C-alpha cells in the first residue's frame, strides 16, 4: 500500500510544482507562446534545395508567397473561390483549352498557379491533370 501512496504523492508534487510555476510566469507577464519561423528555402535559379524527397518547384501542393504566374489564362480568374464540383461543361472546356495550350513541362506550374490564385480545378479534369503530371514526373525520373 505504501508504494502506491508514494507514487501518488510524487505525481501530486509535480502537478503542484507545475501550477505554481505557471502562476509565477503569469504574474511576471510571460504569457506569450514562442513562435518558430518556418525555415526559408531558396529556390532561386539554382534549382531545388535538396531538403525534400520531391522537389518543391515541381510540387502541385506547394503554394509560395510569391505572386502567381499567368499562362495567358487571365480569363480563369472569374472562377476564384468556386467549388470544384460546380463547373458547367462549357467552363470545364475553358480550363481544358488552357491546359492543353500550356507546354508539357509547365503544366505543374500552371496547376500551382491556379492554387495560388484560389481557383479550383474542375472535378471533371482532376484525374486527367493528375495522370498527366504523374507521367511527366516519371518521364523526368527515367530520363
N, C-alpha and C positions, 0 to 999 in steps of 0.2 A: 504494500500500500504506500509505503514511503517514497519509492522511486516515482510513482505517478504524481504525488503531491509536489515533489521536487521539479519534475518536468513542467507541470502546470505553473509553478512559481516562476520558473525561468521564462516561460512564454509571457506571463503577465508582466514580468520585469521589462522585457524588451518592448512590449506594447506601450507600457507606461513611459519608458525612455523615449520612444519614437514620438509619442504625443507631446511630451514636454519639449523635445527638440523642435517640433513643428510650431508650438506656441511661441517659443523664443524667436524663431525665424520670422514669424508673422509680426511680432512686436517690433522687430528691427526693420520691417518693411521689405523683407526678402520674399516677395510673393510671386515674382516673375519666373516662368519656366524658361529654361535655356532652349534656344532655337539654333540648331546647327544648320548653317547654309549648305545647300547641295554643292557637291564638288563641281567645279567648272570643267567642261570638256571642250577642248579646242578642236573643232572640225574644219579648220581653215583649208587652205589649198593643199595641205599635206595629206589629206585623206582621213582614214579612221584613226581613232585614238588607241585601239587595241585593247581597251578595257572590257569589251563586251564580246560575247560569242558571235553575235550578229552585229555587223556594223550599223550604227545608228543613222548613218547617212542614207542607207537603203531601207530603213525600218518604216513600215507603214504606221506604226504606233507612235513613233517619236513626233512630238509637237514642240518645236523650238520657239523661243521668244522672238526670233527674227520675223520679219514681215513675210507673208506668204508669197510664193512665186506664182505668177499668172502664165498660162499657156494659151493665150488668146481665147480664154474662156470666161471673160467677164460677165457674159450673159447668164452664167450659172449662179451669180451672186443673188439672184432673186429667190433662190431656194434656201437661203440661210435659215437655220434652225427648223427646217421642216423635217418631220418624222420620215424615216427611210421607207416606210410602208405606205405612204400616202401619195406616191407619184403616179401620174397618168402615163399611159403608153407613149404619148407624144413627148412628154417631158423626159421619159427614160431614153427616147431616141436622141434628145439633145445631148444627154450625157454620153451615149454611145458614139455619137458623131465626134465629140471632143476626144474621147478615149482612143478611138482608132486613128485620129489625126495626130496624136502625140507620138513622138518617136518611142520605140520599144524601151530603150534604156531610161527614158524619162517618165515612164508610166508610174513607178513607185513614188517619184517626187510629185507627180500630179495628184495622186491619191492623198499624199501627205498635205499638199496644198489645200485640198478640199477640207481635210480635217482641221487645218489651222484656220480656215475661213468659216468653220462651223456649218459646212454643207455636208449633209449625209448622202452617201452613195445609195441610189435606189436598191431596194431588196432584189429586184429583178436582175441586177448586174453584179451583185456581190460575189457570187460563186465564179462568174466569168472573170472578173478582175483578179480575184484571189488566185485562181488557177493560172492565169497569165503571169502574174508576179512570181508565183512559186516556180513556174517553168523557167522564167528569166533568171531567178536565183540559182536554180540547179544548173542551168547552162553556164553561168558565171563560175560556179564551183568546179565544173568539169573542163573549163576552157584553159 
